[in-house]
Structure formats: C-alpha cells, structure tokens
Amino acid sequence: MKTVISSQGNSLQAKIDMRFGRAQWFCVYNKENGQSEFVINENVDAHGGAGTKTAELMAELGAGEVYSGHFGPKAEELLKKLNIGMKTFSNEEQTIEQVINELK
C-alpha cells in the first residue's frame, strides 16, 4: 500500500505540510518495498478546487492513505468516495523521515 504525506519540500528532511490541497510536495511512501518518491503538487496555485484536484491526484498515485494536517470538506468527501484513508498530523514540526519511521 502507498502512503502519501504532504510535505514542504522534496527530501526526507523536509517538514510536513499541514495543508492538503495547497501542499508544495507529496512524499509517496511504498510500505511494501520501503521506497519513497516526491511528487510536486501542481494544484498548489489553483484558483479554486485545489483540494478536490489534489484528491484526484491521490487516486492517480495509488494512495491507500494520506497524511496531512487539514483536509477541506470537499477533499475529505472525495477521498472518502475514493476509499482513501485520511490521517492528520499531531506535530507540525515533524519531518517526512520521522513520519515514515513511525509507519514502519
């Protein structure tokens, strides 16, 4: 299963991003093989619908679950319809690497 984590940058040392639809980057972590890759969020500057467009991106990436700080109501609704789990961060100072270590 793939877990997607909203990120402020494109490295494991980057801090998590509390925004879902407007996160700068996403770390796609594959639990099966331990690999991770970073994908830029092209919806970050969308004039509207960033959350739903980003939810669609999660489906394209094959996400089983998404970690972020806040999901808007429309993004949350679409992620539920797509059967993609949502988890929220409790510590906004965490790095991507720390989140991945907690997932292992």
N, C-alpha and C positions, 0 to 999 in steps of 0.2 A: 504494500500500500504506500502511496505517496502522501507525504505531509507537506503542506505549503505554509511557510512562515513569512509574514510581512516584515520587510527589512528596510532600514535606512540606507543601506549600501550593498555592494556586491561581493562581500567577503564574510567569512565566518566570524571575524572580529567586529563586524558592523552591529550596531544596536538594533533591536527590534523596532518596528514602526507601529505605533498604536492605531494608525489609520488603515483601513482595509482598502477601500476604493481608491484612495489617494496615496497609498504607499509607493515609495520610489521603486522598490525592488521586491522580488519574492524569491525566497530560497525554496527550492523543490528538493525535499529530502526523501530518498527512497529507502524505506526501512528494510527491505529485503536484501539489498546489496550494500547499504551504508553510503551510497554515493549522494552527493548534493550538487546542484547546479543553480545558478542565479539567472532569473529572467526579469528583464526590465518591465515595468508596468507602463504600457503606452497610454493608459487611461488616466494617468495622474493629472493631466491638464484638461481633461474633458469638460466641456461647458455644462454638461448635465448627464446624469445616468452613469457616473463613474462606478458606483457600487454594483449595479447590475451588469455592466460590461465586464467588470473585474470578476464577478461571479461566473460569468460565461467563460472567462479565461481559465478559471479554476477547473471547470469541466474539461476544457481542451487539454489542460495539463495532466488530467487523470487524477486529480486530488481526491483522496478519501476523506481528508480532514484539513481544516485551515486554522492556523493560529494567528490571531491579531488582537488588537486592543479594543476595537469598536467596529461593529458591523451595523450599517444603516438598516432601517426596516425593510426596504426593498431588496437589498442584497441578502439579508437574512432570509427573507421569504423565498427568494430564488434558490439560494443554497440548500434550503430545506427540500424544495421540489426536486433538486438535482441529487438528493441524498448525500450531500457533502457535510460532514460534521464540522461544527464550529467550536473552537475553544478560545478563551480570552486569556491574555497575559495578566499576571498579578504584579509583576515587577518590570516597569518600563525601562529599567537600566540594564536588563539582561542583554547579552549578545546572542547572536544566532547560534554560535557554538555551544553556549550554555543551554539553550533550548534543546538542541539536538542531543546533547549529553543526557538530558532529562528524559528524552524519548527512548533512549537505548535501554 
